[in-house]
Amino acid sequence: MKCRFVAFLLGTGLAVPSAPHPYVDGPAGCVFPDPVRAVGCVTAPTDWLVGQVRHRLGEVPGACWDAHAWNPRSDHPHGRACDYTIGQIGVFPTETQVARGWRLARWLRTHARALHVHYVIFHGRIWSWEHDAEGWRRYDGGGAYDPADVTGGHFDHVHVSTVDKPPAVLFPAAAARA
Ligand SMILES: [Zn+2]
């Protein structure tokens, strides 16, 4: 037990979190109060995802709804995205923190179908259904962010976007391969 705890602290031997309960159905729109902060709203799949992350990975600090006025294409003001802080915002994470970030990011991708995940961005990389065959691609900032910046390149947080409809319906070719 002690060894497992030490391994956890060192960021090595992190156990893979178990599978989430899949999202099934819910009301349309940005109708749930933000489950992380007291402002804004999230969609039913986002609300479900937040609950499953908490259930399987414990408390990871983060934020979902946000005006994100500087990025008109953001999913945050629609309640379809959450940012999970890895270490401290504005600071490049340690190796241990990076390992924990990838643990969350990979878990979200692995269970993208069950959790209605659309895409995940972390540590200068992005995975999306549209480019699933390419795996974790280099993240170029999407025209809105500087990918070399600690926050713009998503080094200090894991971004996850959700879709309302099942990914198997929206991205059938990729979902058939996954
Ligand atoms: Zn984000």
Residues whose N, C-alpha, C, O or C-beta is under 5 A from the ligand:
A	BS01	ZN	C82 D83 H159
